[in-house]
Amino acid sequence: MRATCDDFRVALSARLDGEQTGIPAPRIDAHLSECAACRGWLAAAQDVTRAVRLQSVDVPDLTAPILAAIPRPHKTERRRILQIALGLSAALQLILAIPVLLGVQDVGHVTREAASFDIALAVGFALAARWPERARAYLPVAFVLAGCLTLTSAFDIADGVTKLAHEVGHVAALAQAGLLWALSRIAPMRVAHS
């Protein structure tokens, strides 16, 4: 593809700035020897570049205002994302626990009781996702659960009662507690009116 005068002028501008030109130097020089318009453009560009370099203008640091102008997710958008994530985790918890509770799998009495507990927690997480101003009230339950599961998992793994692969699923409780905590920090607290 044949380069146009515009292509050569971009390359000349890059050369003035000490950047990669994209066109080999001998080809640029050959074009300049043939094209009076590009020679004129280069002379004007050199004059401007020289004038700018001679002026020692202090350029202010605009980093902070530029970064401040970049749109960030609004508080309500972040809250909505956390609500959705917490709601989805509650739905997944329900999907996994209901078949166990209903006896679809032959798991025994203790496992069905644990499924009941999981369903109750899932309902709590779903309520916090629906009404985020109540999330703070659920925090102690979520963190006590996550802490107890972590502690019992560590004991059971150390005693050889279970394997690490089986206990990794309890990371979900930590994740849900984290989501709940993040949501409680964004959601406004409900103030009781007397």
N, C-alpha and C positions, 0 to 999 in steps of 0.2 A: 504494500500500500504506500502510495506516495504521500510524503509529508507536505502539509500546507504551510503557508507563512505563519498561521496561528500556532501550529505545532512547533515551528522553529522559535517563535517568540516565547513560548512556554519554556522551551529548552534554554533559551538565552537568559530568561529571568532566573531559572534554576542555577545556571552557571554563575550569574552575578551574586547569588545568595550562597554559593559554595555547595550546592546540592547536586544530586544525580540529575543529569539532563535527559536521559532516555534516548538521546540521539548521539551517535559518536561525534566527537569533537571535529574530526576532519570533514564530516558531512555538514556540520553547522557552519564551519569556516567557508566551505565551498558555496553554500547557499548565500552567505553574507557577501561573498565576492561577486555574486550574480544579481542580488536583489537590493536595489537602492532603498526601497521602502523599509525593509528589515534593518538595513544599516542606519537609517534615520530613527527607527524605533529604538534600536540599541543605544544610539547616542543620547536620546532623550531619557531612556531608562538609566543609563550610567550617570547622567546629570542628577536625576532624582535620587538615586542611590548615594551618590557622593554628598549631596546636600543633606540628606537624612543622617548620614554617618558623621558629617561635620558638626551637626547640632548635637550637643550632648544633652539630650532631653531625658530627664528622669521619668521613666514610665512607672506609674503607680502599680503596686501589687493589687490586682483586682481579683485574686483567687477567692477570697472570702465572699465578696458580693456575687461573684459568678456562681459559686457553689450554693449560696443562699437562694439564688434564682432558679436553681434546678428543682422542678416539681418533685416532691416526695409524696409517698402515699399518705393520704389524709388519715387522721386518727380513726375516722369511721370506717375507712377502707381496711385498715389493719385489723380493727375490731371484727369486721365482717369475715375476713380471712380466718381469724382465730375461731370465730363462731362456727364456721363451716368445718374447719379441721376437727374441732372438738365434737361437733355433731356427727361427723363421719366416724370418728373413733368410737363414739357411743353406739352408733348403728352397727359397726363391725363387732363390737363386744356383744350386742344383743344377738346378732346372727350366729355367733359362735356358741353362746350360752343356752339359747332356747332349745335347740335339739337335745342338748345334754339334760336339761330340766325335764323335757317331755319323754325322756326314756328312749329316744331314737337309737342311742348307743347304750349298750349294757355296761355301765360304769360304776354302779354302786351308790349307796346312800350318801357317803361323804362328798363325792364328786357332784351329785345333784344339789346338795346343800351349797357347795361352792358356786355352782351355776346360778342358784338363787341370789347369792351375794353379788355375783357379776352382773346379773340383770338389774338389781337394785342400784348398783354403782352406775351402770349405763344410763338408767333413768335419771339419776342425779346429774351426770355429765350432759345429757340431752337437755335437761331443764336449764342448766347453766349456759348452754349454747343458745337456747331460745331466749332466755332472760339474763343477759350478761351482767346486769347490775347485781345479780345474786351470786355471781361466781365467787366472790370473796368468802361467802358463808360456807362454801363447799371445800375451800382450801385445806382446812385442818384434816378433814376426812381423807382427802386425796393424798396428802403428804404422809399421814400416818400409815395409810395403806401401802404406799410406795416404799416407805421406810421399813415397815414390818415384812413385806415381801422380799426386800433386799436382804434383810437380816436373816430371815428363815431360810432363804435360798443359800446364803453363805454357810449357815450351819449344816444344812442338809447335804450340800456338796462336800463340805469338809468331812462329814460323817459317812460319806459314800451312800447315802440314802437315795440320792438322785444324781443326775449328770448335768453339767453346765448347759448342754444343748437343750434340755427340757426346761430349764429355768430362764433361758434367754427371753421367753415369752413375757416374763414379768417386766421387761423393759417398757412394755406398753403402758403399765401403770405409772412409770416415771414420766413417760412422754405425756400422758393425759394430765398428770399433776403439773407439768411444765406449761402445757397449753392453758390450763385453768389459771395458773399463776399469771401468765402473760395477759390473759383476757381480763383478769381482775385488776390489773394495773391500768388498763385502757378504759374499761367500762366505768361510767360514773356510778358512785354509790347512791343508793336510794335513800332519801332523807324522809323520815317519818314526820308527818305533819300532825300537830295536836289540835 
